[in-house]
Amino acid sequence: SEAQCGVDVYQLFEQLSQKQVELLTGAFEIGNKWMSSFGEFKGMPELVAAQSKLASEYGSKVMSVSKETTELLTASREDYKAWFEKSFKVLTEQT
């Protein structure tokens, strides 16, 4: 069962949902920065440089959240694997 395997599916779902919220919030923040600074550009080179900087900033956020999500899933996989191996051992010892 879920309780025996050490993985709280609901907690995992909550953590993964939080990562999605972080990405969405980051996208809105970048969009707001872009829109609020639009009048500050004197020419196309500054506009392109600012857009590149914001894209890089968001790309870093995506990479960070992706890494954290991978770590969450990897930890869960290891818990499920340990639970399965323990359950299989118990089952084979009973037969």
C-alpha positions as CSV (number, residue, x, y, z in Angstrom):
1,S,0.0,0.0,0.0
2,E,1.0,3.6,-0.3
3,A,1.5,4.0,3.4
4,Q,3.8,1.0,3.5
5,C,6.0,2.1,0.7
6,G,7.1,5.5,2.2
7,V,5.9,7.6,-0.7
8,D,3.1,10.0,0.0
9,V,1.5,10.3,-3.4
10,Y,-0.5,13.4,-2.4
11,Q,2.6,15.1,-1.0
12,L,4.5,14.3,-4.2
13,F,1.6,15.7,-6.3
14,E,1.5,18.8,-4.2
15,Q,5.3,19.3,-4.6
16,L,5.1,18.8,-8.4
17,S,2.2,21.2,-8.6
18,Q,4.2,23.8,-6.6
19,K,7.0,23.5,-9.2
20,Q,4.5,24.2,-12.0
21,V,3.2,27.3,-10.0
22,E,6.8,28.5,-9.7
23,L,7.3,28.3,-13.5
24,L,4.0,30.1,-14.2
25,T,4.8,32.8,-11.6
26,G,8.2,33.2,-13.2
27,A,6.7,33.6,-16.6
28,F,4.3,36.3,-15.3
29,E,7.2,38.1,-13.6
30,I,9.3,38.1,-16.7
31,G,6.3,39.3,-18.7
32,N,5.7,42.1,-16.2
33,K,9.4,43.1,-16.3
34,W,9.2,43.2,-20.1
35,M,6.1,45.3,-20.3
36,S,7.2,47.7,-17.5
37,S,10.6,48.4,-19.1
38,F,9.3,48.7,-22.7
39,G,9.4,52.5,-22.6
40,E,13.0,52.6,-21.4
41,F,14.5,51.4,-24.7
42,K,16.1,54.0,-27.0
43,G,16.7,51.7,-29.9
44,M,16.4,48.2,-31.2
45,P,19.8,47.0,-29.9
46,E,18.7,47.8,-26.3
47,L,15.3,46.1,-26.9
48,V,17.0,42.9,-28.1
49,A,19.5,42.9,-25.3
50,A,16.8,43.3,-22.7
51,Q,14.7,40.5,-24.3
52,S,17.8,38.3,-24.4
53,K,18.5,39.0,-20.7
54,L,14.9,38.2,-19.7
55,A,14.9,35.0,-21.8
56,S,18.1,33.9,-20.1
57,E,16.7,34.7,-16.7
58,Y,13.6,32.6,-17.3
59,G,15.7,29.8,-18.9
60,S,17.7,29.7,-15.7
61,K,14.5,29.4,-13.7
62,V,13.2,26.6,-15.9
63,M,16.5,24.7,-15.5
64,S,16.4,25.1,-11.7
65,V,12.8,23.9,-11.4
66,S,13.5,21.1,-13.8
67,K,16.4,19.9,-11.7
68,E,14.3,20.1,-8.5
69,T,11.5,18.2,-10.1
70,T,13.9,15.5,-11.3
71,E,15.2,15.2,-7.8
72,L,11.7,14.8,-6.4
73,L,10.8,12.1,-8.9
74,T,14.2,10.3,-8.4
75,A,13.6,10.2,-4.7
76,S,10.1,8.8,-5.2
77,R,11.4,6.2,-7.6
78,E,13.9,5.0,-5.1
79,D,11.2,4.7,-2.4
80,Y,9.0,2.7,-4.7
81,K,11.8,0.5,-5.7
82,A,12.7,-0.2,-2.1
83,W,9.1,-0.9,-1.2
84,F,8.7,-3.3,-4.2
85,E,11.9,-5.2,-3.4
86,K,10.9,-5.5,0.3
87,S,7.4,-6.7,-0.7
88,F,8.8,-9.2,-3.2
89,K,11.2,-10.6,-0.6
90,V,8.3,-11.1,1.8
91,L,6.2,-12.7,-0.9
92,T,9.0,-15.1,-1.9
93,E,9.7,-16.0,1.7
94,Q,6.0,-17.0,2.2
95,T,6.0,-19.4,-0.7
